[in-house]
């Protein structure tokens, strides 16, 4: 390994605060189909959750992580207006309008709250939600992904 410094820092993970870190991690695990970092898995039903009140990490396929930190109080963002603007939000993409609708239903079922619906926008179909802790996130139909051919089966 070289002692030479890298030209720039690298992003390790995005961290979301929540008053129930486990519940927030579970929301994103189910919404995005992610997996816990080894050791952070949810304990079996009925067993205490030693990690749920501290710090949890989900791993993103292909690299990257989404982490969750327990905090005692977290007033939700008042997006798009109000005294508590969003400080950060996630942009999530899907490959079709049908997927936009399917994931809309899933997000609501998992506890998201719809903040803005622009699904019928011809140029940029999207919906804006608040996760269960109040963090805004967007779900887009990325039309450029719809033109990418699906990988061929081996």
N, C-alpha and C positions, 0 to 999 in steps of 0.2 A: 504494500500500500504506500502510495506517495505522500509526502508531507506537504505537497503543493496545495494551496488553498483553492477551493472551487470558486469560480468567478461570481457566483450568486448563491444565496441561501436557497434551500428547496422547501416546498410546502410539505410538512409532515402529515397534517390532518386539519380538518375543520372541526371546531368544538362548539357544541350547542349547550347552553346552560339550561337547567330545568329544575323544578322543585320536586320532580319524581324522575330521576335520571333513568331508572329501569323502564318505566312506562314510555318515556320519550324514545329510548333506544328501541324498544319493542315496536313502536309505531313505525319508525324508519326501517327496521329490519323487515317487517312485513310488507310495507309499501314498496320497498326497493329490492326485496329478495336478497338481502345481505346476510352475512354470517358474523358471529362474534369472534373476536380475537381469542385464541385459546386461553382458557382460564376465566373469561368474562361471560360464559354461557349462563343462561337463565337456569336456576336450580330447579329440580323436580318439584311438582306441586306439593305444597305443604311444608317444604323445607325453607328455613330462613334464607334470605338473600344477603350474603355478607358484602356484596359489591354494590347493591342497588342504591346505597346512600353515599356514593363517592364518585367513581369514575368508570366509564364503560367505553369500549371501542368496538365498532363494526368495521369489517374489512370490505373494501370495494374490489370486485374482480378486476384483475389487470393492474392493481396497485391503488394506493390511496386508502384513507381511513376517515371515518366519521365518528367523532367521539362525543361523549355526553358527560357533563359535569354537574354534580348535585350542588344547588345553591338554596339558601333558606327562603328567599323571596325573589320573585321574578315578575314584575308587572308586564303584561303582554304589550307588544307593539300596538300602536293605534293607527296603523297604516290604513289608508293613504294619508290621513291628516291626524292632527292631535299632538299632545304633548310628548309622546314616546314614539318617535319614528323608528323604523327598522334600522338596525345597525348592520345587518347582513341578511342575505336570503339565498336560498338554493334555487337554481334553475334546473329543472328536470325535463328531459325530452322524450317523446315517443315518436314512432314512425308512421302513424296514420291517425286519421280522425276517429276511427273506431277504437283505437288504443287510447286516445285522449278520453273518450267517453268511458271506456272500461276502467281506466285508472282513476277517473273522476269518482265513479261509484265506489271503488276500492278505498280511495282516500277518505271519502265521507264515512264509509262503514268503519274505518279504523279510528275515526274521531277527528278528522280535519274539519275545519269550518271554511266554507266558500266565502271569499272576500270580494272577488270580482270575476265575472264570467265574460270572456271575449272569445269563446269557442267558435262563434260564427264569423269572426273577423277573417276576411279572405286572404289578407297578407300575413297575419301573425296570429293564428288561432292559439289561445292560451286561457288558462284559468289560474287565479291567484287564490291561495288558501292560507289559513293559519293552522299550524300543527297543534297538537293538544296543549303545548306550553305557550302558544301564541306567536311562535316564529313564523313569519311569512315565507312561503315557497311558491314557485310557479311551475306549472306543468304545461309544456309547449308541444304542439304538433310541429316538429321540425320538417318542413316540406322537402328540404334538401336530402334528408335521410330516406324519404319515400322513393327516390330515384336510384338509390344504391341497390344493385342486385344482391339478392340473398346468397350467402355462401353455398357452394355446391356440396352435397353430401359425398363423403368418400366412397 
